[in-house]
Amino acid sequence: MFDVIISGAGPSGSKCAEILAKAGYKIALIEKDTSWRKPCGGGVHHRVFNLYPQLKKLNIPKIRGIVMHSADYHKLEYTLPGDRYGTVMDRLELDNLMRNIAIDSGANLFDNNFSFDFIIKDQKKIGIKTRSPSGIKEYHGNIIIVADGMSSKLALRSGLRSKWKSEELGIGKCAIMEGGNNLDEEFIYTYFKSYKGYGWIFPLGNKRFNIGITTFYEDNLKYNLNELYNQFLRDPNIKNYVPSSDYKTIWSGSFPYPAIGVLEKNLYSDNLMLIGDVGGFVAPISGEGIHASIISGQAAAEIAIKALQEEDYSKNILKKYKSHPDIKRIIRNFKLRRSMIQFFYENKGENFNKLLKLAEKDSDFKIHVKNMFLSKSLPSKDFFAKIKNLR
């Protein structure tokens, strides 16, 4: 019998397990495959270093800025203030680091276990069932935290949400490549497109880089992702940075991800909370989800501790997860980002073209744009009007 069962040992599940284990609780951390590499760009926000100072001891790239391109290749370059930096990491390395920290904190890892259903008694969820190489296993606990990604079987079994619709998703394809390039290893490069989507090149150090492209919402059905990916690799503007045609591909993969923001009405029920990708903690537009997922795991752990202390695991206690200040902040930020998508991608990305065009020639407007993307400050009243009125 465990105090808390966490299904999924990615960033959200591992952080949740770490906090609960440090608080002295018995934790089952269940993972389907610790050798699996999650497909994504691997960008790590500078705020993650506050949550995982262990990252600073690694020999990883220090990303101090970003170069953004519009669909017509207007460019905005900016750097992080002070001594801040983010990084880009192979997700296999990053996830293993976070998982090992949870284990070192006292969490019990159960690898090669695929969670597929709940154990129900007296109409209450009292545990989960998994498939393992040795057969079906059962884990019992007071609280169940689902952190096993957007394709989670438990999320569907919980009744909290249904299957994702195509227009609620982003769909990406990326690869880790190796070879000579012209990238500044202190910058990441993004390319917003005329369709709803963007491409990226993220340096990984040692002549390696992560390169990929994504579409989202209704444009998932309008475009062939493989064709877009190949076009991106051949684009002359991309060739400026990665000129070779025979890079060594270390790894490649395709992936869907939730793109509509946090499922704030579907995050909890009796004995149960959803965190990470399974709860929609992935930022609209950018698709960045590592930091928000970790925060969701941290908030869920704090609420679980309160529930365990009171021995009350009902939704009346767990609903505090949704109203946690950090969760409310993420929800507000994601709503703002989503509201801007239609504007930026209007008329085949014309407004985003104008945004960067204005930033190139208007230093005050450039500062406003930098603050909007860096510190998530709200656009001023005349911000959109300036863009609209540009000829």
Number of C-alpha atoms within 10 A of each C-alpha: 13 16 19 29 27 28 29 28 30 29 29 35 34 31 27 32 35 25 22 25 23 14 14 13 17 19 25 24 27 29 23 19 14 18 12 11 17 16 20 26 26 20 23 20 18 17 13 17 17 10 14 14 10 12 16 12 7 8 8 16 19 19 25 20 20 17 16 18 23 23 19 17 15 18 18 19 17 18 16 15 10 7 6 15 20 21 25 24 20 19 20 16 11 17 22 19 18 23 25 16 18 26 18 13 17 21 27 18 21 18 16 17 23 23 25 17 19 21 15 11 9 6 7 11 21 20 22 22 18 20 16 15 9 8 8 13 14 13 19 19 20 20 26 27 25 31 32 28 25 18 15 19 18 23 26 16 13 19 10 18 15 10 11 13 10 17 15 15 22 24 21 26 22 22 20 24 20 20 16 15 17 11 19 14 21 19 24 25 20 21 23 25 23 19 20 22 23 23 24 23 24 28 29 25 18 12 14 21 29 26 24 26 29 28 26 26 19 16 19 21 12 10 12 11 19 13 9 17 19 12 13 20 19 15 12 12 13 17 15 12 15 20 18 13 10 9 15 11 14 12 13 16 14 17 13 18 25 30 26 22 26 28 19 16 10 17 22 26 19 17 23 26 29 32 33 28 29 27 28 27 33 25 25 26 22 14 23 20 24 22 22 27 27 25 23 30 27 25 24 30 25 18 20 30 18 15 21 15 10 10 12 17 21 15 16 12 19 24 17 19 25 23 13 15 12 15 22 15 11 19 21 12 17 22 15 16 19 16 11 14 15 13 15 22 20 14 12 14 23 19 20 25 23 21 25 25 21 20 20 15 10 11 11 11 17 20 12 17 23 19 15 14 12 13 9 13 13 14 13 10 8 9 14 15 10 13 19 14 8 11 5
